[in-house]
Amino acid sequence: MAHQSSPPAPLRILEIGDQSLFALAVPAQTDFFWTGQKPRRFAQRALGPRRALQCLIDLRRGKYDLLVVHATQYAPWHPRTLLTVLRDWNIRAPLGLFATFAWRFVHLFHNVPIVAIDLGDSFGIGAHNFFLLDVCEAFFKRELPSDHWQAFFKTGFSHFPGRRWRGKETRRRFVGKLKPISYGTFVSLHETISAEKTTDIFFAGNVAPNSTVRAAGLAEIQALKLEGYAVDFATERLPQGQFLQRMAAAWLAWSPAGFGWDCSRHYEAALVGTVALMNYPTILRYRPLRDGEHCVLYPIEPGGLAAAARAALADKPALKRMAEAARQHVRTYHTSYARAEYVTVTVLGRRLDGSAAKPLDPERQENTLCPKSRCANLSGIDSVGISPE
């Protein structure tokens, strides 16, 4: 009788930070601990002294296959961090202060592979995160500038990194570890939201003083409305259900850059059958929505938005095809599960279920990381996940 090898064990993940990805994707396989400046609803998961010690012991004993650390915008000792913790944690401020500092020590005394993830709005990488670049296998960054050296503007160098600074072997290793990752979507995939198309363009969000791209585009959106296009525009924050339903009723969802270029609206639009109308990207994207196939991109120069919108709305059958292609693309590559598996395949060569996978080829865009059967069972936001602000 032929010997049958046992199936691989699912990966075990330790995730710490003020964001979560693996805790959303595979909560049963992930131990997640909170180190954010604000307690939110995660105070009970704070990385206190006992948990920090236990994490170090478990890492040392090989309980985990991967340590995921979320990079922070501000250093633990930055006045903004300290004052925010003292204000928002209140009588639990000692716990909050410990948590905001403890994440800087979990990389010590073990050999578990480390991944750093930065899902923040900033294109920069603060000098306080350089230790992560030293110890991690890869540093996944949402707002990764097309010229990666710009991530170190006024962080590791007084201005833009000069030739001598860039010439150091350590700095070249830093740049070599940088990988793009999308912000993705937090929307549940259990139900398909759809609606009859009653409007041409939808937008909900802050305009000023959020982004000059938004402020400039608003004038063109208003001009389109005067031309007779049906525009659904909301500047107030909408409940998620209403936001998605109104977006589903539009042919185009205007999704301009805010503090960062990438945002969840790009992918939410696709999931509800609406084509995202986005300004040309300023970053290196992971598995991008492609212009004319999944989305409509426009130049930020005057008249660019209006011209792109008019051309797209003149061909509604094409918009239907693009919306369906975008939906499938997002379900395949930009769910929490898909992005988490992209990380493990890149770093470990293994999928989340533990099975072997070929390392990703950066020159190809055809590696399917999230089978439809898995994506269909995702729950979106769970009890330890963080929904977008």
DOBA-157327 format. One record per residue (C-alpha): x, y, z; residue number from 1. Coordinates in nm, 4 decimals. Each point is the difference from the previous one (the first is absolute). Layout:
BEGIN
          X          Y          Z   resi
          X          Y          Z    NUM
...
// end
This chain:
BEGIN
          X          Y          Z   resi
     0.0000     0.0000     0.0000      1
     0.1466     0.3318    -0.1084      2
     0.0933     0.2375     0.2745      3
    -0.2100     0.3154    -0.0044      4
     0.1617     0.3140     0.1335      5
    -0.2043     0.2051     0.2433      6
    -0.1393     0.3320    -0.1269      7
     0.2011     0.3104     0.0887      8
    -0.0944     0.1825     0.3178      9
    -0.1547     0.3471    -0.0445     10
     0.2388     0.2843     0.0675     11
     0.0022     0.1531     0.3471     12
     0.0351     0.3779     0.0093     13
     0.0857     0.2473     0.2736     14
    -0.1176     0.3475    -0.1013     15
     0.0564     0.3165     0.1991     16
    -0.0664     0.3644    -0.0761     17
    -0.2651     0.2673    -0.0427     18
    -0.1407    -0.1663    -0.3143     19
    -0.1034    -0.3544    -0.0758     20
     0.0152    -0.2118    -0.3129     21
     0.0552    -0.3615     0.0987     22
    -0.2453     0.0303     0.2893     23
    -0.2603     0.0892    -0.2638     24
     0.1062    -0.2622    -0.2513     25
     0.0565    -0.3031     0.2230     26
    -0.1070     0.0814     0.3567     27
     0.0209    -0.3640     0.1088     28
     0.3670    -0.0121    -0.1041     29
     0.0999     0.3410     0.1351     30
     0.0828     0.1351     0.3440     31
    -0.0465     0.3766    -0.0238     32
     0.1061     0.2577     0.2579     33
    -0.0667     0.3725    -0.0030     34
     0.2737     0.2630     0.0308     35
    -0.1836     0.3086    -0.1261     36
    -0.0004     0.3488     0.1487     37
    -0.3772    -0.0162     0.0496     38
    -0.1660    -0.2905     0.1804     39
    -0.3132    -0.0024    -0.2175     40
    -0.1730    -0.3316     0.0720     41
     0.3302    -0.1878     0.0121     42
     0.1179     0.0886     0.3505     43
    -0.0718    -0.3562     0.1106     44
     0.2497    -0.1182    -0.2642     45
     0.2775     0.2421     0.0971     46
     0.3536    -0.1351    -0.0020     47
     0.0574     0.0297     0.3741     48
     0.2982    -0.1342     0.1965     49
    -0.1365    -0.3502     0.0475     50
    -0.0993    -0.0400    -0.3635     51
     0.3262     0.1489    -0.1246     52
     0.1992    -0.2502     0.2057     53
    -0.2195    -0.2885    -0.1147     54
     0.0422     0.1074    -0.3636     55
     0.3762    -0.0060     0.0342     56
    -0.0143    -0.3459     0.1583     57
    -0.2340    -0.1330    -0.2707     58
     0.2159     0.1470    -0.2760     59
     0.3080    -0.1547     0.1556     60
    -0.1721    -0.3401     0.0138     61
    -0.1049     0.0191    -0.3650     62
    -0.3750     0.0201     0.0581     63
    -0.0362     0.2420    -0.2920     64
     0.1003    -0.0213    -0.3646     65
    -0.0019     0.3760    -0.0539     66
     0.0173     0.3178     0.2059     67
    -0.1878     0.2921    -0.1546     68
     0.0759     0.3483     0.1329     69
    -0.1916     0.3077    -0.1138     70
     0.2240     0.3031    -0.0386     71
    -0.1119     0.3232     0.1676     72
    -0.0050     0.3551    -0.1305     73
     0.1396     0.1465     0.3218     74
     0.2684    -0.1314     0.2323     75
    -0.1136    -0.1200     0.3447     76
     0.1945     0.2870     0.1573     77
    -0.1484     0.2654    -0.2301     78
    -0.1964     0.2627     0.2011     79
    -0.3098    -0.0666    -0.2090     80
     0.0117    -0.3699     0.0915     81
     0.0585     0.0623     0.3692     82
    -0.2678     0.2684     0.0348     83
    -0.2574    -0.2024    -0.1963     84
     0.0591    -0.3084     0.2166     85
    -0.0250     0.2019     0.3240     86
    -0.3223     0.1635    -0.1178     87
    -0.1828    -0.2937    -0.1577     88
     0.1075    -0.2893     0.2233     89
    -0.0813     0.2044     0.3094     90
     0.0573    -0.2064     0.3167     91
     0.1357    -0.2831    -0.2166     92
     0.2720     0.2275    -0.1387     93
     0.2831    -0.2158     0.1447     94
    -0.1335    -0.2959    -0.1991     95
    -0.0312     0.2134    -0.3124     96
     0.3513     0.1365     0.0384     97
     0.1439    -0.3479     0.0474     98
    -0.1828    -0.1274    -0.3108     99
     0.1224     0.2853    -0.2195    100
     0.3609    -0.0751     0.0981    101
    -0.0159    -0.3807     0.0278    102
    -0.0426    -0.0624    -0.3725    103
     0.3580     0.1197    -0.0496    104
     0.1385    -0.2983     0.1916    105
    -0.1932    -0.3021    -0.1286    106
     0.2551    -0.0597    -0.2750    107
     0.2634    -0.0961     0.2553    108
     0.1143    -0.3474     0.1149    109
    -0.1587    -0.2134    -0.2709    110
     0.0434    -0.1087    -0.3625    111
    -0.3599     0.0254    -0.1220    112
    -0.0199     0.1842    -0.3353    113
    -0.1229     0.3575     0.0410    114
    -0.2167     0.2030    -0.2355    115
    -0.0655     0.3726     0.0338    116
    -0.3197     0.1531    -0.1392    117
    -0.0819     0.3680    -0.0388    118
    -0.3618     0.0672    -0.0992    119
     0.0137     0.3679     0.0957    120
    -0.0626     0.3038    -0.2196    121
     0.3580     0.1271     0.0056    122
     0.2488    -0.0701    -0.2796    123
     0.2849     0.0336     0.2493    124
     0.1691    -0.2535     0.2258    125
     0.1041     0.1560     0.3287    126
     0.3492    -0.0600     0.1332    127
    -0.1563    -0.1699     0.3048    128
    -0.1087    -0.2810    -0.2381    129
     0.3488    -0.0610    -0.1363    130
     0.0543    -0.2811     0.2505    131
    -0.2870    -0.1833    -0.1719    132
     0.1718     0.0434    -0.3349    133
     0.3097    -0.1517     0.1598    134
    -0.1684    -0.3144     0.1337    135
    -0.2943    -0.0647    -0.2318    136
    -0.0093    -0.2256    -0.3039    137
    -0.2180     0.2511    -0.1857    138
    -0.1607     0.3367     0.0721    139
    -0.3436     0.0313    -0.1615    140
    -0.1075     0.3590    -0.0522    141
    -0.3342     0.1286    -0.1242    142
     0.1248     0.3455    -0.1132    143
     0.3254    -0.1133    -0.1574    144
     0.1350     0.2833    -0.2193    145
     0.0826    -0.0929    -0.3573    146
     0.3565     0.1032     0.0826    147
     0.0465    -0.2000     0.3207    148
     0.2749     0.2317     0.1255    149
    -0.2628     0.2702     0.0544    150
    -0.1314    -0.2037     0.2929    151
     0.3064     0.1219     0.1910    152
    -0.0508     0.3711    -0.0673    153
     0.0916     0.1893     0.3190    154
     0.0022    -0.3215     0.2053    155
     0.3398    -0.1607    -0.0397    156
     0.1394     0.3092    -0.1704    157
    -0.0404     0.3747     0.0492    158
    -0.1761     0.0415    -0.3346    159
    -0.0153    -0.2415    -0.2937    160
     0.2497    -0.2849     0.0540    161
     0.3240     0.0963    -0.1677    162
     0.2329    -0.2147    -0.2068    163
     0.2239    -0.0920     0.2940    164
    -0.2948    -0.1014     0.2221    165
    -0.1556    -0.2056    -0.2809    166
     0.3336    -0.1590    -0.0760    167
     0.0238    -0.1740     0.3370    168
    -0.0613    -0.3752    -0.0103    169
    -0.2378     0.0219     0.2964    170
    -0.2185     0.2546    -0.1797    171
    -0.0060    -0.2017    -0.3207    172
    -0.1183    -0.3002     0.2022    173
    -0.2756     0.2196     0.1446    174
    -0.1259     0.0888    -0.3469    175
     0.0265    -0.3609    -0.1149    176
    -0.2403    -0.1093     0.2749    177
    -0.2756     0.2451    -0.0955    178
    -0.3087    -0.1606    -0.1560    179
    -0.3361     0.1495    -0.0980    180
    -0.3240    -0.1052     0.1654    181
    -0.3505     0.1318    -0.0541    182
    -0.2272     0.1426     0.2656    183
    -0.2619    -0.2411    -0.1281    184
    -0.3577    -0.0269     0.1161    185
    -0.1671    -0.0636     0.3357    186
    -0.3403    -0.0707    -0.1555    187
    -0.1552    -0.3401     0.0678    188
    -0.0146    -0.2287    -0.3013    189
    -0.2952    -0.2007     0.1271    190
    -0.2472     0.2081    -0.1977    191
     0.0204     0.1677    -0.3369    192
    -0.1294     0.3551     0.0215    193
    -0.1617     0.1233    -0.3178    194
    -0.2416     0.2733    -0.0993    195
    -0.1656     0.1453    -0.3054    196
     0.2205     0.2664    -0.1544    197
    -0.1680     0.3340     0.0700    198
     0.2994     0.2351     0.0139    199
     0.3071     0.0590    -0.2120    200
     0.2588     0.0941     0.2635    201
     0.0105    -0.0636     0.3746    202
     0.2326     0.1433     0.2623    203
    -0.0065     0.0093     0.3788    204
     0.2878     0.1409     0.2005    205
     0.1862     0.3065     0.1185    206
     0.1278     0.2421    -0.2612    207
     0.1693     0.2923     0.1735    208
     0.2442     0.0156     0.1685    209
     0.0525    -0.3684    -0.0804    210
     0.1636     0.0085    -0.3432    211
     0.0667     0.2472    -0.2795    212
    -0.0850    -0.2800    -0.2456    213
    -0.3471    -0.0181     0.1521    214
    -0.0431     0.3771     0.0109    215
     0.0945     0.0353    -0.3676    216
    -0.2153    -0.2939    -0.1041    217
    -0.3044     0.1306     0.1833    218
    -0.0248     0.2956    -0.2374    219
    -0.0057    -0.2377    -0.2967    220
    -0.2596    -0.2246     0.1634    221
    -0.2210     0.3034     0.0561    222
     0.0496     0.1047    -0.3627    223
    -0.1100    -0.3461    -0.1136    224
    -0.3117     0.0347     0.2118    225
    -0.0828     0.3268    -0.1749    226
     0.0378    -0.1806    -0.3334    227
    -0.2794    -0.2358     0.1049    228
     0.1885    -0.2965     0.1425    229
    -0.1614    -0.1535     0.3084    230
     0.2354     0.0511     0.2925    231
    -0.0471    -0.1452     0.3510    232
     0.2349     0.1936     0.2278    233
     0.0183    -0.0331     0.3792    234
     0.2522     0.1806     0.2179    235
    -0.1340    -0.1471     0.3256    236
     0.1069    -0.3408     0.1278    237
    -0.2506    -0.2639    -0.1088    238
    -0.0808    -0.3283     0.1758    239
     0.1781    -0.2780    -0.1844    240
    -0.3171    -0.1626    -0.1301    241
    -0.1327     0.3274    -0.1401    242
     0.3401     0.0892    -0.1420    243
     0.0250    -0.3294    -0.1886    244
    -0.3593     0.0100    -0.1220    245
     0.0302     0.3524    -0.1378    246
     0.3316    -0.0857    -0.1624    247
    -0.1524    -0.3100    -0.1593    248
    -0.2656     0.2201    -0.1631    249
     0.2628     0.2012    -0.1899    250
     0.1883    -0.0827    -0.3176    251
     0.3175     0.1667     0.1261    252
     0.1339     0.0470     0.3530    253
     0.2372     0.2967     0.0201    254
     0.2899    -0.1246     0.2122    255
     0.2675     0.2713     0.0095    256
     0.3142    -0.0029     0.2095    257
    -0.0390     0.1126     0.3603    258
     0.2880     0.0069     0.2480    259
     0.1256    -0.3033    -0.1915    260
    -0.0744    -0.1169    -0.3532    261
    -0.1261    -0.3487     0.0795    262
    -0.3241    -0.0425     0.1949    263
    -0.2734    -0.2530     0.0643    264
    -0.2465     0.1851    -0.2281    265
     0.1948    -0.1154    -0.3076    266
    -0.0823    -0.3607     0.0871    267
    -0.3428     0.0492     0.1587    268
    -0.1234     0.1536    -0.3249    269
     0.1001    -0.3134    -0.1873    270
    -0.1786    -0.2281     0.2475    271
    -0.3312     0.1841    -0.0470    272
     0.0207     0.0060    -0.3788    273
     0.1143     0.3580    -0.0484    274
     0.3063     0.1177    -0.1921    275
     0.2495     0.2057     0.1991    276
     0.1014     0.3374    -0.1504    277
     0.3494     0.0665     0.1379    278
     0.2780     0.2484    -0.0642    279
     0.3214    -0.1499    -0.1364    280
     0.1920    -0.1785     0.2767    281
     0.3010     0.1455     0.1757    282
     0.1143    -0.3344     0.1441    283
     0.1113    -0.3470    -0.1019    284
    -0.3174    -0.2090     0.0237    285
    -0.0537    -0.3675     0.0755    286
    -0.2241    -0.1829    -0.2504    287
    -0.1320     0.3335    -0.1295    288
    -0.3439     0.0711    -0.1337    289
     0.0849     0.0646    -0.3647    290
    -0.1215     0.3023    -0.1936    291
    -0.2682    -0.0885    -0.2532    292
    -0.0271    -0.3553     0.1308    293
    -0.0958     0.0428     0.3676    294
    -0.0123     0.3745     0.0591    295
     0.0262     0.3452    -0.1569    296
     0.3134     0.2040     0.0700    297
     0.0238     0.3722    -0.0680    298
     0.2763     0.2638     0.0013    299
    -0.0234     0.2678     0.2684    300
     0.0589     0.2838    -0.2460    301
    -0.3067     0.2226    -0.0554    302
    -0.2679    -0.1748    -0.2030    303
     0.1469    -0.3477     0.0454    304
    -0.2654    -0.1309     0.2375    305
    -0.2949     0.1363    -0.2003    306
     0.1335    -0.1330    -0.3293    307
     0.0593    -0.3485     0.1430    308
    -0.3456    -0.0080     0.1587    309
    -0.1752     0.1099    -0.3198    310
     0.1812    -0.2605    -0.2082    311
    -0.0760    -0.2795     0.2471    312
    -0.3679     0.0889     0.0401    313
    -0.0457     0.0052    -0.3773    314
     0.0453    -0.3805    -0.0055    315
    -0.2158    -0.1592     0.2713    316
     0.0393    -0.3588    -0.1300    317
     0.3779     0.0376     0.0348    318
    -0.0455     0.1240     0.3570    319
    -0.2039    -0.3112     0.0802    320
     0.2798    -0.2231    -0.1273    321
     0.2627     0.1974     0.1896    322
    -0.1990    -0.0155     0.3234    323
    -0.0300    -0.3790    -0.0183    324
     0.3689    -0.0414    -0.0831    325
     0.0911     0.2288     0.2898    326
    -0.2215    -0.1975     0.2389    327
     0.1768    -0.3240    -0.0851    328
     0.3408     0.1660     0.0195    329
    -0.0669     0.1392     0.3482    330
    -0.1426    -0.3286     0.1259    331
     0.3120    -0.1772    -0.1227    332
     0.2726     0.2398     0.1142    333
    -0.1203     0.2662     0.2420    334
    -0.1951    -0.1686     0.2778    335
     0.1622    -0.0358     0.3413    336
     0.0611    -0.3687    -0.0695    337
     0.1596     0.0641    -0.3380    338
     0.2329     0.2703     0.1317    339
     0.1019    -0.2068     0.3021    340
     0.0781    -0.2960    -0.2236    341
     0.1979     0.2257    -0.2327    342
     0.2191     0.0821     0.3018    343
     0.0564    -0.3611     0.1038    344
     0.0666    -0.1213    -0.3540    345
     0.2481     0.2828    -0.0554    346
     0.1886    -0.0594     0.3244    347
    -0.0473    -0.3689     0.0821    348
    -0.0946    -0.1519    -0.3333    349
    -0.3060    -0.1475     0.1749    350
    -0.3701     0.0719    -0.0105    351
    -0.2013     0.0694     0.3121    352
    -0.1145    -0.3625     0.0119    353
     0.3658    -0.1046     0.0197    354
     0.0278    -0.1405    -0.3507    355
     0.2991     0.0851    -0.2160    356
    -0.0263     0.2701    -0.2635    357
     0.2396     0.1309    -0.2557    358
     0.1578     0.3320     0.0991    359
    -0.1654     0.2886    -0.1749    360
     0.1605     0.1208    -0.3203    361
     0.0001     0.3814     0.0079    362
    -0.0067     0.0058    -0.3812    363
    -0.3271    -0.1953    -0.0159    364
    -0.3476     0.0948     0.1147    365
    -0.1746    -0.3347    -0.0280    366
     0.0655    -0.1762     0.3322    367
    -0.3416    -0.0695     0.1488    368
     0.0375     0.0349     0.3759    369
    -0.3593    -0.0242     0.1119    370
    -0.2100    -0.2772    -0.1542    371
    -0.3607     0.1043    -0.0508    372
    -0.1201    -0.2726     0.2348    373
     0.2036     0.1553     0.2841    374
    -0.0859     0.3602    -0.0807    375
    -0.3699    -0.0806    -0.0039    376
     0.0190    -0.1089     0.3634    377
     0.1685     0.3104     0.1378    378
    -0.1881     0.1972     0.2591    379
     0.1555     0.3421    -0.0643    380
     0.0303     0.1735     0.3368    381
     0.0292    -0.2198     0.3050    382
     0.0272     0.0696     0.3694    383
     0.3675     0.0934    -0.0116    384
     0.0016     0.1695    -0.3390    385
     0.0288     0.3713    -0.0593    386
    -0.2425     0.1582    -0.2385    387
     0.1081     0.3074    -0.1949    388
    -0.0371     0.3391     0.1639    389
// end
